[in-house]
């Protein structure tokens, strides 16, 4: 088999030009001169004997052939990184850092129990915990910022394991105007009041559904959403596992909706790379599954 004429660095440089919108932007990201970046891409095209980029206006865009080759090059660079990561794991035995991105709807008590059980295994291992909402877990995975995610959405190209089903309950403070109507509520009733929702922490902006765009308060913090609703500043759907005590003490009251009073969402456990899982990440995943099952 002939050795490749094009280097991984040249493919990586091409990807940077496309991902960051041009030669100058790629040079800044790669900490190189613009002429170095331009030379690397020109050499790539010369060695392949095909035009990959063409200039339209002030922007370099992919040709049809370039689209195909760029897609294959991403897998090539990804595979090379995976080999290096596996070698690192084999050399170290246990990862220096385990990164977990957890959906905010995942029960806090389960997470704390899992981390408490995992702590004796860590020793010199750092834990990087990130709380995310909706597509934020997918972003952490695709951007290489997480080894393991708990997510409501399984990103394309990944496989997830069922972890837990979280139930959400429509609630408001007992003194909220909706409870003063003294009857079963409709979506028309809800549209007249402020709906508190969680904002997606990811780039997709998949905010959870709202009733009225004009009567909507959005927050990126689950705790803040909880506090807003508990203080009578709006209504919303909160995870049932986090409000049982408030429901029992009548600090929060379930809304008497005709439909949609409760709904559930399944959360999944997803590895960044199921074929290259380090022992620390594997152990944390096992503990998460066990504590969730035992709750």
C-alpha positions in Angstrom: 0.0 0.0 0.0 1.3 3.4 -1.0 1.9 5.9 1.8 -0.5 8.9 1.8 0.9 12.0 0.1 -1.3 14.3 2.1 -0.7 14.8 5.8 -3.3 14.9 8.6 -2.2 18.4 9.3 -3.1 19.5 5.8 -6.6 18.0 6.2 -6.9 19.7 9.6 -5.9 23.0 8.1 -8.5 22.7 5.3 -11.2 21.9 7.9 -10.3 25.0 9.9 -10.6 27.2 6.8 -14.1 25.9 6.2 -15.2 25.8 9.9 -14.0 29.2 10.8 -15.0 31.0 7.5 -11.7 31.8 5.8 -7.9 31.7 5.7 -7.5 34.6 8.2 -9.9 33.1 10.7 -8.3 29.7 10.4 -4.8 31.2 10.9 -6.0 32.9 14.1 -7.5 29.7 15.4 -4.5 27.6 14.5 -2.0 30.2 15.8 -0.3 30.3 12.4 0.3 32.9 9.7 -2.2 33.3 7.0 0.4 32.6 4.4 1.2 29.2 6.1 -2.4 28.3 6.1 -2.8 29.3 2.4 0.3 27.3 1.5 -0.9 24.2 3.3 -4.3 24.2 1.4 -2.6 25.0 -1.9 -0.2 22.1 -1.4 -3.1 19.8 -0.5 -4.9 20.6 -3.8 -1.6 20.2 -5.7 -0.9 16.8 -4.3 -4.5 15.6 -4.9 -4.5 17.1 -8.4 -8.0 18.5 -7.9 -9.5 21.8 -6.9 -11.1 21.7 -3.4 -11.7 25.4 -2.8 -12.7 28.3 -5.0 -13.0 32.0 -4.1 -16.4 33.6 -4.3 -16.2 37.2 -3.4 -14.0 37.3 -0.4 -14.8 33.8 0.9 -13.3 30.4 0.1 -16.0 27.9 -0.6 -15.9 24.2 -1.3 -16.3 22.8 -4.8 -18.5 19.7 -5.2 -15.5 17.5 -5.1 -14.3 19.4 -2.0 -17.5 18.7 -0.2 -17.0 14.9 -0.6 -13.4 14.9 0.3 -13.9 17.2 3.3 -16.5 14.8 4.7 -14.2 11.8 4.4 -11.2 13.8 5.9 -13.2 14.6 9.0 -13.6 10.9 9.7 -9.9 10.4 8.9 -8.8 13.0 11.4 -11.3 11.8 14.0 -10.0 8.2 13.7 -6.4 9.4 14.1 -7.3 11.3 17.3 -9.1 8.2 18.6 -6.0 6.1 18.1 -3.9 8.7 20.0 -6.5 8.8 22.8 -6.5 5.0 23.1 -2.7 5.0 23.3 -3.0 7.6 26.0 -5.4 5.4 27.9 -3.2 2.4 27.6 -0.2 4.3 28.8 -2.0 5.9 31.8 -4.3 3.1 32.7 -6.9 5.6 34.2 -7.8 8.9 32.6 -6.4 12.1 34.1 -9.9 13.7 33.7 -13.4 12.3 33.3 -15.8 14.8 31.7 -19.6 14.4 32.3 -22.3 16.7 30.7 -25.6 16.0 32.5 -29.0 17.2 31.4 -30.4 19.5 34.1 -33.6 17.4 34.3 -31.6 14.4 35.6 -32.4 13.9 39.3 -29.8 15.8 41.4 -29.9 13.2 44.1 -29.0 10.4 41.6 -26.1 12.5 40.3 -24.8 13.2 43.8 -25.1 9.5 44.8 -23.2 8.5 41.7 -20.4 11.0 42.3 -20.2 10.0 45.9 -19.7 6.3 44.9 -17.3 7.3 42.1 -15.1 9.5 44.4 -13.1 6.7 46.0 -12.0 5.5 42.5 -10.7 9.0 41.4 -7.6 9.5 43.4 -5.6 11.6 40.9 -8.4 11.9 38.4 -10.1 15.2 37.9 -13.9 15.4 37.4 -15.3 18.0 35.0 -19.1 18.2 35.5 -21.2 20.4 33.2 -24.9 21.0 33.7 -26.7 21.4 30.3 -30.2 21.8 29.0 -31.7 20.2 25.9 -29.1 20.2 23.0 -26.3 21.5 25.3 -25.3 17.9 25.9 -25.0 17.2 22.2 -22.8 20.3 21.8 -20.5 19.1 24.6 -20.2 15.8 22.8 -19.7 17.0 19.3 -17.2 19.7 20.4 -15.1 17.2 22.3 -15.9 18.7 25.7 -17.4 15.5 27.2 -16.6 11.8 27.5 -20.0 10.9 28.7 -23.4 12.7 28.5 -26.8 12.4 30.0 -29.1 13.7 27.3 -32.7 13.9 26.1 -31.5 13.8 22.5 -29.2 11.2 21.0 -27.0 12.9 18.5 -26.9 11.5 15.0 -24.1 8.9 14.6 -24.1 8.0 18.3 -25.9 5.2 20.3 -27.5 5.8 23.7 -28.6 3.6 26.5 -32.0 4.2 28.2 -31.2 5.7 31.6 -34.4 7.2 33.2 -37.8 8.6 32.3 -38.4 12.0 34.0 -42.0 13.2 34.6 -42.8 16.9 34.4 -45.7 18.5 36.2 -47.5 21.7 35.3 -47.5 23.8 38.5 -47.9 27.3 39.9 -48.0 28.9 43.3 -51.4 28.3 45.1 -52.1 32.0 45.0 -51.4 32.3 41.2 -54.4 33.7 39.2 -54.7 30.4 37.3 -55.7 28.6 40.5 -58.2 31.3 41.3 -60.3 30.4 38.3 -61.6 27.4 40.2 -62.1 25.2 37.2 -60.4 23.0 34.7 -57.9 25.0 32.7 -57.4 25.2 28.9 -54.4 26.3 26.9 -56.3 29.6 26.3 -56.2 30.3 30.0 -52.5 29.6 30.1 -51.8 31.9 27.2 -52.9 34.9 29.3 -50.3 34.2 32.0 -46.5 34.2 32.2 -44.9 30.9 31.2 -41.5 30.2 32.7 -39.4 28.0 30.5 -35.8 26.7 30.4 -33.6 28.0 27.6 -31.5 25.5 25.6 -27.9 25.7 26.6 -26.8 24.4 23.2 -26.4 26.2 19.8 -29.6 24.7 18.3 -31.8 26.8 20.5 -34.4 24.1 21.1 -36.3 25.9 23.9 -38.9 23.7 25.5 -42.4 24.4 24.2 -44.2 27.5 25.3 -47.8 28.6 25.2 -47.5 32.3 24.3 -44.4 33.9 22.9 -45.4 37.3 24.3 -46.0 36.0 27.9 -42.8 34.1 28.3 -39.9 34.3 30.7 -36.8 32.3 29.8 -34.0 31.3 32.0 -30.9 29.1 31.5 -31.0 27.9 35.2 -33.4 25.1 36.4 -33.1 26.5 39.9 -34.1 29.9 38.8 -37.1 28.6 36.9 -38.1 26.7 40.1 -37.7 29.8 42.2 -39.7 32.0 39.8 -42.6 29.6 39.8 -42.4 29.1 43.5 -42.6 32.8 44.1 -45.8 33.2 42.0 -44.1 34.9 39.0 -45.4 32.4 36.5 -46.3 28.8 35.8 -44.4 26.0 34.2 -43.6 22.3 33.9 -41.1 21.2 36.5 -39.5 17.7 37.1 -41.8 15.8 39.5 -38.8 14.4 41.5 -37.7 17.9 42.5 -41.0 19.3 43.8 -42.6 16.5 45.7 -42.1 18.2 49.1 -43.4 21.5 47.8 -46.5 19.8 46.4 -47.2 18.0 49.7 -46.7 21.2 51.7 -48.9 23.2 49.3 -46.1 25.6 48.4 -46.7 24.6 44.8 -49.9 23.3 43.3 -50.6 21.2 40.3 -52.5 23.0 37.6 -55.9 21.5 36.8 -55.4 21.3 33.0 -57.8 19.5 30.7 -54.8 18.1 28.7 -51.1 18.1 29.1 -51.0 18.2 32.9 -48.1 15.9 33.0 -45.6 14.7 30.4 -42.5 12.6 30.5 -39.1 12.7 28.7 -36.6 9.9 28.4 -32.9 10.5 29.2 -30.1 8.5 27.7 -26.5 7.8 28.6 -24.2 8.3 25.6 -20.4 7.8 25.2 -18.3 10.2 23.1 -16.8 7.1 21.5 -18.1 3.7 22.5 -15.0 2.0 21.1 -12.5 4.1 23.0 -14.0 4.3 26.5 -11.4 4.9 29.3 -11.7 2.9 32.5 -12.7 5.9 34.6 -15.5 6.9 32.2 -16.7 3.3 32.0 -16.8 3.1 35.8 -18.8 6.3 36.2 -21.2 5.1 33.5 -21.8 1.8 35.4 -22.4 3.7 38.7 -24.8 6.1 37.0 -26.8 3.2 35.7 -26.9 1.5 39.0 -27.9 4.5 41.2 -30.6 5.4 38.7 -32.0 1.9 38.6 -32.0 1.7 42.5 -33.7 5.1 43.0 
